[in-house]
Amino acid sequence: MLDQTSRPLRVAVLSSAGGGGGGIAAKRMADALDSQPDMQADFLSGEFFGGFLPPEVAPMISFSNRKLTDTHYTLEYPGYSRAWLVDFLAGYDVVNIHWASYLLGLAELDQLSRRGTRMLFMLHDFHYLTGGCHYPAGCTRMTMGCTNCPQFDDTLGDINFVPINLRIKQGLFARPNVHLAAPSKYLRDQAVTTGMVPESRAHVLRNAYVPVETDLPWPDDGTIRILVIADSLTERRKGMPLALESLNQLAARLESEQPGRPVVAHFVGAADEALKTALAQSRLAYHLHGRITDHAKLVEIFTLCDIVLSCSFEDNWPNILVEAGAYGCVPVVGPGHGCEEFARGYAIGAVTPDYEARSFATALLGVMAAVPDRATREANARRIRADHQPDLIASTFRSIADQMHQLVPSG
C-alpha cells in the first residue's frame, strides 16, 4: 500500500450528476474533503467521463411498474467494462461512490473491488442494496435475492437481471476493501440487516453542508409558515396527497378552534396539473414556488418558514431537513425511517404515530402552539450546522478511510 503520511489522501468522488439530493450531497462531500490539507478530492461526474454508459447497458428509464411506488427503478445489463477507467480509478487511494448509476457499470465496480482498491459506497437510498429499486416500499425480498420483484415492469426489460444485479452487489460488499456509509443510522442499520455487509464495514457519515450567511428574519407577525419541499412533489413516496389532506384538516380545525389564526404553506418542487388543481381547491393559503435550483433562493424561503412538513413514507437523511433546520425550521415528520431519526435525534418538532392526516394535523397544531423563540431556534440551528460542517465530515471520512486501510491486506 502507499505510504499515507507522505502525501494527501487522494479520493475520487463519483456521482452520475451534480443535481438532485444525492448529486448535491456528493459535490458537497468532494468540496469538504478537498478543503483539508491531508486530502485531495476530485468530483467525477458524467461530464468528466464525456458521457454515460451505453443505453443498451444502462437504459436511462425507470423500470418501475408504479404499483407499489413510482420511485425510480434502475436496471443494468451487466458485463460492460472499460479497462482504462478501472485502471484510472485504481490510482486513487479511496473511491467514494455516491449514486453512480449510468456512470460506472457493475462490472467495472466489481473489477475495481477485486483489485483491492478501497471503495466507500455512500448510500443516499437503497439502490446498492437491491436488484434495482431505490426504496423497497415494504418489500423484503432484497434479503431473499430480489427474485420476482414486485416493483419491476417486465414489459420494459428482462426481470431475470434483477437478481443478477443484486448478486454482483452482494459480491462487492463481501470484499474487505469495500465499505458503505449512510447519513442516517436507519439506512446503515438496514444495510447491516440484509447481511450484505458486516457492521464493522458499515458507517454513519452525515452529508456536509455550509450554510449561507444571511439574516434570519423569522417574522414576528403571528403568521405560521409551513414549508413542504421535495425535488418532485408528485412522487408518491413523498406523500403529497397526505400532506394536502393534513393541511386541509389543519385549516378546518383552525377555523373552529382558533379562528383568524394566520397560516401560510410554501410548496417548493416540481408540480403537475393535478397537484396545482388540488392546491387551488385547498382550504389553506399557500404559495407554489415550483422547482428551485438556486440555493440562495431556497435559503430565502427557509429563513421565512417556521415548520418543515414531510409526509414521506420512506427516507434516508434528507438534505431538506438539514438545510431547513440550519435556518431554524422545526420538522413535523412521519415514523419509521431517517426523518424520525432526525427529529428525535435533535429533540425538535414532532413525529406522528402513524400516516393518517388527522395525526399530522394534530402534530402541526402542537408544534404551532410551541414555536421556539429566537434564542432556541438559533441554538437548534447551531447544533444542526455543527453536525454537518465540512471539517467534521471530512474528519469522519478520514477515520473511515484509515479503518479501511487497516482491513485491506497488503501485497
C-alpha positions in Angstrom: 0.0 0.0 0.0 1.0 3.6 -0.5 2.5 5.5 2.5 -0.4 7.7 3.5 1.8 10.0 5.5 3.9 11.1 2.5 1.1 12.9 0.6 -2.5 13.8 0.8 -5.1 11.0 0.6 -6.4 11.0 -3.0 -10.2 10.5 -3.2 -12.4 10.1 -6.3 -16.0 11.1 -5.5 -18.3 9.7 -8.1 -21.8 10.8 -8.9 -23.9 10.5 -12.0 -24.9 14.1 -11.7 -24.3 17.2 -9.6 -28.1 17.8 -9.2 -30.7 16.1 -7.1 -30.3 15.3 -3.5 -27.6 12.6 -3.9 -25.7 14.6 -6.5 -25.7 17.7 -4.4 -24.5 15.7 -1.4 -21.7 14.2 -3.4 -20.4 17.5 -4.6 -20.5 18.9 -1.1 -18.6 15.8 0.1 -15.9 16.4 -2.5 -15.6 20.0 -1.6 -15.4 19.1 2.1 -12.6 16.6 1.5 -10.7 18.8 -0.8 -10.7 21.6 1.7 -8.5 19.6 4.0 -4.7 19.8 3.8 -4.3 16.0 4.1 -6.8 15.1 1.4 -7.2 15.8 -2.3 -10.7 15.0 -3.8 -11.8 15.0 -7.4 -15.5 15.2 -8.2 -16.1 12.9 -11.1 -19.5 13.0 -12.9 -20.8 12.3 -16.4 -19.3 15.4 -17.8 -15.8 14.3 -16.6 -16.1 11.0 -18.4 -17.5 12.5 -21.5 -20.8 10.7 -21.2 -22.6 7.8 -19.6 -22.8 4.0 -20.1 -24.3 2.9 -23.4 -28.1 2.8 -23.2 -28.2 -0.9 -24.1 -26.2 -1.5 -20.9 -27.9 1.0 -18.6 -31.1 2.4 -20.1 -32.0 5.8 -18.7 -35.6 4.9 -17.9 -37.4 3.9 -14.8 -38.3 0.2 -14.8 -41.0 0.7 -12.1 -44.4 -0.8 -12.8 -45.7 2.0 -10.5 -47.8 -0.5 -8.4 -46.2 -0.2 -5.0 -44.5 3.1 -5.7 -43.5 5.3 -8.6 -40.0 6.0 -7.2 -37.2 5.5 -9.9 -36.1 1.9 -10.6 -32.7 1.3 -12.2 -31.8 -1.8 -14.1 -28.4 -2.6 -15.7 -27.5 -5.4 -18.1 -24.0 -6.1 -16.5 -20.9 -7.1 -18.3 -19.8 -3.9 -19.9 -16.4 -2.7 -18.7 -13.8 -0.1 -19.7 -10.3 -1.3 -18.6 -8.9 2.2 -18.9 -11.5 3.5 -16.4 -10.8 0.8 -13.9 -7.1 1.5 -14.2 -7.7 5.2 -13.8 -9.8 4.8 -10.6 -7.4 2.2 -9.1 -4.9 5.1 -9.0 -6.9 6.7 -6.2 -6.5 5.8 -2.5 -10.2 5.8 -2.0 -13.1 5.7 -4.5 -16.2 7.2 -2.9 -19.3 6.1 -4.9 -22.5 8.0 -4.4 -25.4 7.5 -6.8 -23.2 6.5 -9.8 -25.7 4.5 -11.9 -25.2 5.2 -15.7 -21.7 6.5 -14.9 -19.9 3.4 -13.7 -21.1 -0.2 -14.5 -21.4 -3.0 -12.1 -18.7 -5.0 -13.9 -16.4 -2.0 -13.5 -17.2 -1.7 -9.8 -16.6 -5.4 -9.4 -13.3 -5.3 -11.2 -12.2 -2.3 -9.2 -13.1 -4.1 -5.9 -11.1 -7.2 -7.0 -8.0 -5.1 -7.3 -8.1 -4.2 -3.6 -9.0 -0.5 -4.2 -10.6 1.0 -1.1 -14.2 1.7 -2.0 -16.7 3.5 0.1 -20.3 3.5 -1.1 -22.3 6.4 0.2 -25.9 5.3 0.3 -28.5 8.0 -0.5 -31.2 5.4 -0.8 -31.4 1.5 -1.0 -30.2 1.1 -4.6 -26.9 -0.5 -3.8 -28.6 -3.0 -1.5 -31.2 -4.2 -4.0 -31.6 -5.6 -7.5 -32.7 -2.2 -8.8 -35.3 -0.4 -6.7 -34.3 2.7 -4.8 -36.8 2.3 -1.9 -38.3 -1.1 -1.1 -41.9 0.2 -0.4 -42.4 -2.5 2.2 -40.9 -5.3 0.1 -38.4 -7.6 2.0 -37.2 -9.6 -1.0 -33.8 -8.0 -1.0 -33.0 -10.4 1.8 -34.1 -13.3 -0.4 -32.4 -12.5 -3.7 -34.8 -10.0 -5.2 -36.5 -12.7 -7.3 -39.9 -12.0 -8.8 -39.5 -8.3 -7.9 -43.0 -6.8 -7.3 -41.8 -3.3 -8.5 -40.4 -4.3 -11.9 -42.2 -3.7 -15.2 -41.3 -6.7 -17.3 -42.7 -5.0 -20.4 -39.8 -2.7 -20.2 -36.9 -5.1 -19.6 -35.8 -8.6 -18.5 -36.7 -9.2 -14.9 -34.1 -12.1 -14.8 -31.4 -9.5 -14.5 -32.8 -8.1 -11.2 -31.4 -10.9 -9.0 -28.2 -10.8 -11.1 -27.7 -7.1 -10.3 -28.2 -7.9 -6.6 -25.7 -10.8 -6.7 -23.0 -8.6 -8.1 -23.6 -6.0 -5.4 -23.5 -8.7 -2.7 -20.2 -9.9 -4.2 -18.8 -6.3 -3.9 -19.7 -5.9 -0.3 -18.4 -9.3 0.6 -14.8 -8.0 0.0 -12.9 -6.4 2.9 -11.9 -3.4 1.0 -15.5 -2.4 0.3 -17.3 -0.4 2.9 -20.6 1.5 3.0 -21.8 4.6 4.7 -25.1 6.4 5.0 -26.1 9.7 6.5 -28.7 8.1 8.7 -28.3 5.3 11.2 -31.6 4.0 9.9 -30.2 3.2 6.4 -26.9 2.0 7.8 -28.7 -0.5 10.0 -30.9 -1.6 7.2 -27.8 -2.4 5.2 -26.4 -4.5 8.0 -29.7 -6.3 8.5 -29.6 -7.5 4.9 -26.5 -9.5 5.7 -24.6 -7.9 2.8 -22.0 -6.2 4.9 -20.9 -6.6 8.5 -21.4 -3.9 11.0 -17.6 -3.2 11.1 -17.7 -2.1 7.5 -21.0 0.0 7.7 -20.7 3.6 8.9 -22.8 6.6 9.6 -21.5 9.6 7.7 -23.5 12.8 7.5 -23.8 14.9 4.4 -21.7 18.1 4.5 -23.5 21.5 4.5 -22.1 25.0 4.5 -24.9 27.4 5.4 -25.4 30.7 3.5 -24.5 33.6 5.7 -27.7 35.6 5.9 -30.0 37.4 8.2 -32.6 35.2 9.9 -35.8 37.4 9.8 -38.2 34.9 11.5 -41.0 37.5 11.2 -42.8 38.0 14.4 -46.2 38.9 12.8 -48.2 36.0 14.2 -48.3 34.1 10.9 -47.1 30.5 10.9 -45.3 29.5 7.7 -45.1 25.8 6.8 -42.7 24.5 4.2 -43.4 21.5 2.0 -40.4 20.7 -0.2 -39.2 17.9 -2.5 -37.4 17.7 -5.8 -40.6 16.3 -7.2 -43.8 17.0 -5.3 -45.6 14.3 -7.3 -43.5 11.3 -6.3 -45.8 9.0 -4.3 -43.1 8.2 -1.7 -43.2 11.8 -0.6 -46.9 11.6 0.4 -48.1 14.8 -1.1 -51.8 13.8 -1.1 -51.4 13.1 2.6 -49.7 16.4 3.2 -52.5 18.3 1.4 -55.2 16.4 3.4 -53.3 17.1 6.6 -53.1 20.8 5.8 -56.8 20.9 4.9 -57.6 19.3 8.3 -55.3 21.7 10.0 -57.2 24.6 8.3 -60.6 23.2 9.3 -59.5 22.8 12.9 -58.1 26.3 13.0 -61.3 27.7 11.7 -63.2 26.1 14.5 -60.7 26.3 17.3 -58.5 29.3 16.5 -60.5 31.5 14.0 -58.3 34.1 12.4 -55.0 32.3 13.1 -52.9 33.1 10.0 -51.1 30.1 8.4 -49.4 30.0 5.0 -48.0 26.9 3.3 -45.0 27.2 1.0 -44.6 24.5 -1.6 -41.3 24.0 -3.3 -40.7 21.4 -6.0 -41.9 20.2 -9.4 -45.7 20.0 -9.5 -48.1 18.6 -12.1 -51.5 20.0 -13.1 -53.3 17.6 -10.8 -51.4 18.9 -7.8 -51.9 22.5 -8.9 -55.6 21.9 -9.1 -55.6 20.2 -5.6 -53.8 23.2 -4.2 -56.2 25.6 -5.7 -59.1 23.7 -4.1 -57.4 23.5 -0.7 -58.5 25.5 2.4 -55.2 26.9 3.3 -53.4 29.9 2.0 -50.3 28.9 0.0 -47.5 29.8 -2.3 -46.4 27.4 -5.0 -42.8 28.3 -5.8 -42.0 25.5 -8.3 -38.7 23.7 -8.5 -35.8 25.9 -7.3 -32.2 25.1 -8.1 -30.7 28.3 -6.9 -29.7 27.5 -3.3 -29.7 31.2 -2.3 -33.4 31.4 -3.2 -34.1 28.3 -1.2 -32.4 29.8 1.8 -34.7 32.9 1.5 -37.7 30.5 1.9 -36.0 28.5 4.7 -35.4 31.7 6.7 -39.1 32.7 6.5 -40.6 29.4 7.5 -41.3 28.0 11.0 -42.1 24.4 10.2 -41.0 21.9 7.5 -43.6 19.2 6.9 -42.6 15.9 5.5 -45.2 13.1 4.9 -42.6 10.9 3.2 -43.2 7.2 3.8 -39.6 6.3 3.3 -36.5 8.4 3.5 -32.8 8.5 4.5 -31.5 11.7 6.0 -33.0 14.3 3.6 -31.0 17.4 2.7 -34.2 19.4 3.1 -34.4 18.6 6.8 -30.7 19.5 7.4 -30.9 22.7 5.3 -34.3 23.9 6.7 -33.1 23.0 10.2 -29.9 25.0 9.7 -32.1 28.1 9.5 -34.3 27.3 12.4 -37.2 25.4 10.8 -38.6 22.5 13.0 -39.7 19.3 11.4 -43.1 17.5 11.5 -42.5 14.0 10.1 -43.8 10.5 9.9 -42.4 7.5 11.7 -40.2 4.6 10.8 -37.2 6.0 8.9 -34.5 8.7 8.7 -36.9 11.6 9.1 -37.9 10.3 12.5 -34.3 9.7 13.4 -33.6 13.4 12.6 -36.4 14.8 14.6 -35.8 12.6 17.6 -32.0 13.0 17.4 -32.3 16.8 17.8 -35.4 16.6 20.0 -37.2 19.1 17.9 -40.5 19.3 16.1 -42.8 16.2 16.2 -43.1 12.7 14.9 -46.5 11.4 14.2 -47.6 7.9 15.4 -48.9 6.9 12.0 -49.5 8.1 8.5 -53.0 9.5 9.0 -53.9 13.1 8.1 -55.5 13.7 11.5 -52.2 12.7 13.2 -50.2 15.2 11.0 -52.8 17.9 11.6 -52.6 17.3 15.4 -48.8 17.3 15.3 -48.8 20.6 13.3 -51.2 22.2 15.8 -48.9 21.1 18.7 -45.8 22.5 17.1 -47.6 25.7 16.2 -48.5 26.1 19.9 -44.9 26.0 20.9 -42.9 27.6 18.1 -39.4 28.1 19.5 -38.3 31.6 20.4 -35.4 33.2 18.6 -32.8 32.1 21.1 -34.0 28.4 20.9 -34.2 28.5 17.1 -30.6 29.8 16.9 -29.4 27.1 19.3 -31.2 24.4 17.3 -29.7 25.8 14.1 -26.2 25.8 15.6 -26.4 22.1 16.6 -27.5 21.1 13.1 -24.9 23.2 11.5 -22.2 21.8 13.7 -23.0 18.2 12.9 -22.8 18.8 9.2 -19.9 21.2 8.9 -17.3 20.2 6.4 -14.4 19.8 8.7 -16.2 17.3 10.9 -17.5 15.3 7.9 -14.0 15.2 6.4 -12.5 14.1 9.7 -15.1 11.3 9.9 -14.4 10.3 6.3 -10.7 10.2 7.0 -11.3 8.0 10.1 -13.3 5.5 7.9 -10.5 5.6 5.2 -8.0 4.7 7.9 -10.1 1.8 9.1 -10.3 0.6 5.5 -6.5 0.8 5.2 -6.1 -1.4 8.2 -8.5 -4.1 6.9 -7.2 -4.4 3.4 -4.4 -7.0 3.1 -1.2 -5.6 1.7 0.8 -7.2 -1.1 
